Amino acid sequence: LLLKPGSVPQNPAAGEDQTSATQSQREGAFFAVAAAWGLGKYVPECHLLVIDGKEYAAIKFLPPELWENGQQFKERDPNGPRRALSLYLADIFKWAVLDYVLGNPDRNSGNVMFCQGEVKLIDHGSALAGIDFKPAHDKFSFVPFYLRALAAGDYYKLSPEQKLRSLPRLVPVLEKEFQEWILRLDADLLKKLLFIHNVDPVPSLARLDIIKEACR
């Protein structure tokens, strides 16, 4: 296990200081919601522990001799992340909903791990940002690596319009399934899981409403 303490320096993204939950509580909450939404296999298992009176997130460890992050993978094989992520196209958009609803500004290339075709999303101590979380307008918030890696060309050299056109799309059948998945997400369960981990659920519930309204 990787034991992550409750409080370390926080990400400077907007909304981070609006959440009083510790980093370990955020880690535990993120995994709990991912598991409830059927995405638990993409996030290392995580539970809160208290050891000698101190709170930790106990996270299933990914051995570095087996796993590499997106940046390392890209340096070793420039087209490797794109090939690996293309196998998960039906689920990548669900990851994006998870990251958006749970206010995660930190899905950079270092926080997406690869191992022989497997993908894991890690490091959620900066997630569960408050109501001011606005990733499209925040220089401290990353466009998720799993979307950027599938874009054609050098993503950061593109104009905003080119970036939008270059990002992956779902075929109509998968888009319909994706829409139905979003509409089935249980707001009451989300609220309960966040409360259990001492996280204010209001910002995440508001973002879930935005996504559901877009689907409707």
RODO-2510 file (C-alpha; in nm, 4 decimals, decimal comma):
residues 216
     n   res          X          Y          Z
     1     l     0,0000     0,0000     0,0000
     2     l     0,0915     0,3612    -0,0566
     3     l     0,0013     0,5603     0,2571
     4     k    -0,0872     0,9194     0,1712
     5     p    -0,1146     1,1592     0,4681
     6     g    -0,4133     1,3807     0,5248
     7     s    -0,2569     1,7154     0,4522
     8     v     0,0240     1,8250     0,2188
     9     p     0,0631     2,1380    -0,0028
    10     q    -0,2422     2,1724    -0,2263
    11     n    -0,2851     2,2348    -0,5989
    12     p    -0,3376     2,6101    -0,6763
    13     a    -0,6360     2,5496    -0,9054
    14     a    -0,9519     2,7540    -0,8551
    15     g    -1,1880     2,6086    -0,5984
    16     e    -0,9247     2,4071    -0,4115
    17     d    -0,9384     2,6270    -0,1026
    18     q    -1,3192     2,6013    -0,0938
    19     t    -1,3039     2,2401     0,0228
    20     s    -1,2030     2,1662     0,3807
    21     a    -1,1609     1,7907     0,3241
    22     t    -0,8089     1,6563     0,3658
    23     q    -0,6198     1,5052     0,0752
    24     s    -0,6650     1,1562     0,2176
    25     q    -1,0416     1,2124     0,2436
    26     r    -1,0483     1,3318    -0,1169
    27     e    -0,8543     1,0235    -0,2297
    28     g    -1,0980     0,7934    -0,0492
    29     a    -1,4028     0,9761    -0,1807
    30     f    -1,2768     0,9710    -0,5396
    31     f    -1,2281     0,5945    -0,5362
    32     a    -1,5647     0,5351    -0,3676
    33     v    -1,7497     0,7322    -0,6358
    34     a    -1,5483     0,5743    -0,9190
    35     a    -1,6381     0,2288    -0,7871
    36     a    -2,0075     0,3213    -0,7516
    37     w    -2,0110     0,4469    -1,1109
    38     g    -1,8599     0,1243    -1,2473
    39     l    -1,5158     0,2791    -1,3004
    40     g    -1,3368     0,1330    -0,9987
    41     k    -1,1061    -0,0835    -1,2105
    42     y    -0,9486     0,2329    -1,3499
    43     v    -0,8603     0,3818    -1,0090
    44     p    -0,6302     0,2083    -0,7570
    45     e    -0,8338     0,0825    -0,4610
    46     c    -0,8257     0,3322    -0,1755
    47     h    -0,9616     0,3402     0,1802
    48     l    -0,9160     0,5718     0,4765
    49     l    -0,7112     0,4442     0,7712
    50     v    -0,6188     0,5953     1,1064
    51     i    -0,2728     0,4846     1,2243
    52     d    -0,1460     0,6052     1,5633
    53     g    -0,4108     0,8757     1,5576
    54     k    -0,3134     1,0057     1,2119
    55     e    -0,5344     0,9736     0,9025
    56     y    -0,4004     0,8207     0,5807
    57     a    -0,5370     0,7222     0,2428
    58     a    -0,4278     0,3599     0,1946
    59     i    -0,3914     0,3230    -0,1816
    60     k    -0,3054     0,0052    -0,3711
    61     f     0,0536     0,0563    -0,4835
    62     l     0,1489     0,0452    -0,8521
    63     p     0,5084    -0,0913    -0,8669
    64     p     0,7285     0,1467    -1,0705
    65     e     0,9085    -0,1446    -1,2332
    66     l     0,5769    -0,2410    -1,3939
    67     w     0,3912     0,0891    -1,4366
    68     e     0,4914     0,4104    -1,6131
    69     n     0,3111     0,7417    -1,6349
    70     g     0,1958     0,9035    -1,9557
    71     q     0,5010     1,1273    -1,9878
    72     q     0,7423     0,8382    -1,9417
    73     f     0,5437     0,6252    -2,1870
    74     k     0,5418     0,9036    -2,4471
    75     e     0,9162     0,9598    -2,4146
    76     r     0,9792     0,5880    -2,4648
    77     d     0,7209     0,5491    -2,7417
    78     p     0,5792     0,8776    -2,8826
    79     n     0,2631     0,7073    -3,0124
    80     g     0,2293     0,4622    -2,7221
    81     p    -0,0271     0,6493    -2,5089
    82     r    -0,2432     0,7153    -2,8135
    83     r    -0,2449     0,3459    -2,9084
    84     a    -0,3149     0,2312    -2,5520
    85     l    -0,5918     0,4837    -2,4864
    86     s    -0,7657     0,4139    -2,8166
    87     l    -0,8624     0,0742    -2,6694
    88     y    -1,0644     0,2534    -2,3995
    89     l    -1,2561     0,4970    -2,6167
    90     a    -1,5955     0,3926    -2,4786
    91     d    -1,4821     0,4628    -2,1207
    92     i    -1,2562     0,7665    -2,1657
    93     f    -1,5597     0,9959    -2,1758
    94     k    -1,6847     0,8433    -1,8503
    95     w    -1,3450     0,9243    -1,6960
    96     a    -1,3935     1,2830    -1,8119
    97     v    -1,7351     1,3001    -1,6414
    98     l    -1,5823     1,1570    -1,3230
    99     d    -1,3002     1,4138    -1,3273
   100     y    -1,5385     1,7014    -1,4006
   101     v    -1,8096     1,6151    -1,1494
   102     l    -1,5516     1,5454    -0,8776
   103     g    -1,3660     1,8673    -0,9532
   104     n    -1,0274     1,7194    -1,0438
   105     p    -0,7914     1,9814    -1,1957
   106     d    -0,4850     1,7582    -1,2031
   107     r    -0,5247     1,4920    -1,4714
   108     n    -0,1872     1,5630    -1,6289
   109     s     0,0327     1,3045    -1,8019
   110     g     0,1969     1,2132    -1,4705
   111     n    -0,1371     1,1046    -1,3242
   112     v    -0,2339     0,8512    -1,5909
   113     m    -0,0466     0,5216    -1,5517
   114     f     0,0133     0,2457    -1,8070
   115     c     0,1138    -0,1200    -1,7828
   116     q     0,0892    -0,3602    -2,0771
   117     g    -0,2404    -0,2215    -2,2023
   118     e    -0,3878    -0,1450    -1,8592
   119     v    -0,4631     0,2143    -1,7577
   120     k    -0,5020     0,3566    -1,4066
   121     l    -0,5966     0,7095    -1,2999
   122     i    -0,4027     0,8226    -0,9904
   123     d    -0,3451     1,1119    -0,7480
   124     h    -0,6801     1,2572    -0,6411
   125     g    -0,5683     1,4610    -0,3423
   126     s    -0,6486     1,7782    -0,5377
   127     a    -0,9931     1,6591    -0,6470
   128     l    -1,3304     1,7619    -0,5010
   129     a    -1,2685     2,1307    -0,5681
   130     g    -1,5385     2,3783    -0,4745
   131     i    -1,7918     2,5672    -0,6804
   132     d    -1,5292     2,7923    -0,8461
   133     f    -1,3712     2,4947    -1,0251
   134     k    -1,3736     2,6046    -1,3911
   135     p    -1,1151     2,4008    -1,5793
   136     a    -1,1733     2,5679    -1,9160
   137     h    -1,0651     2,9049    -1,7759
   138     d    -0,7996     2,8072    -1,5208
   139     k    -0,4298     2,7948    -1,6144
   140     f    -0,3695     2,5668    -1,3145
   141     s    -0,6173     2,3035    -1,4395
   142     f    -0,5206     2,0439    -1,6989
   143     v    -0,7177     1,9231    -1,9980
   144     p    -0,7224     1,5495    -1,9147
   145     f    -0,4201     1,3744    -2,0627
   146     y    -0,6342     1,0832    -2,1833
   147     l    -0,8180     1,3284    -2,4146
   148     r    -0,5120     1,5275    -2,5260
   149     a    -0,3180     1,2117    -2,6086
   150     l    -0,5847     1,1148    -2,8627
   151     a    -0,5767     1,4535    -3,0375
   152     a    -0,4120     1,4762    -3,3772
   153     g    -0,0886     1,6775    -3,3864
   154     d     0,0777     1,8790    -3,1095
   155     y    -0,2201     1,9726    -2,8923
   156     y    -0,0597     2,2770    -2,7300
   157     k     0,0285     2,4334    -3,0658
   158     l    -0,3336     2,4295    -3,1822
   159     s    -0,5830     2,7156    -3,1595
   160     p    -0,8846     2,6663    -2,9278
   161     e    -1,1013     2,5817    -3,2299
   162     q    -0,8451     2,3329    -3,3619
   163     k    -0,8144     2,1746    -3,0174
   164     l    -1,1885     2,1173    -3,0026
   165     r    -1,1948     1,9627    -3,3506
   166     s    -0,8942     1,7416    -3,2753
   167     l    -1,0403     1,5762    -2,9641
   168     p    -1,1964     1,2291    -2,9885
   169     r    -1,5646     1,1734    -3,0584
   170     l    -1,8001     0,8842    -2,9907
   171     v    -1,9864     0,7112    -3,2703
   172     p    -2,3664     0,7578    -3,2399
   173     v    -2,4357     0,4147    -3,0828
   174     l    -2,1742     0,4671    -2,8108
   175     e    -2,2840     0,8268    -2,7633
   176     k    -2,6382     0,7072    -2,6880
   177     e    -2,5068     0,4536    -2,4340
   178     f    -2,2892     0,7242    -2,2772
   179     q    -2,5866     0,9583    -2,2449
   180     e    -2,7955     0,6874    -2,0796
   181     w    -2,5094     0,6100    -1,8376
   182     i    -2,4941     0,9752    -1,7310
   183     l    -2,8683     0,9956    -1,6750
   184     r    -2,8528     0,6852    -1,4521
   185     l    -2,5936     0,8375    -1,2167
   186     d    -2,7541     0,8567    -0,8726
   187     a    -2,7234     1,2021    -0,7137
   188     d    -2,8353     1,0702    -0,3742
   189     l    -2,5635     0,8042    -0,3752
   190     l    -2,3038     1,0639    -0,4775
   191     k    -2,4156     1,2842    -0,1887
   192     k    -2,3949     0,9939     0,0581
   193     l    -2,0467     0,8833    -0,0510
   194     l    -1,9064     1,2358    -0,0274
   195     f    -2,0653     1,2938     0,3142
   196     i    -1,9088     0,9707     0,4434
   197     h    -1,5656     1,1071     0,3471
   198     n    -1,6293     1,4514     0,4999
   199     v    -1,6534     1,6201     0,1584
   200     d    -1,9109     1,8925     0,0892
   201     p    -2,1273     1,7378    -0,1869
   202     v    -2,2897     2,0610    -0,3103
   203     p    -2,0323     2,1554    -0,5812
   204     s    -2,0183     1,8016    -0,7233
   205     l    -2,3976     1,7716    -0,7244
   206     a    -2,4204     2,1027    -0,9118
   207     r    -2,1749     1,9805    -1,1745
   208     l    -2,3625     1,6524    -1,2107
   209     d    -2,6820     1,8530    -1,2720
   210     i    -2,5051     2,0485    -1,5479
   211     i    -2,3957     1,7271    -1,7222
   212     k    -2,7420     1,5685    -1,6905
   213     e    -2,9159     1,8793    -1,8210
   214     a    -2,6845     1,8795    -2,1237
   215     c    -2,7868     1,5184    -2,1930
   216     r    -3,1556     1,5996    -2,1661
***
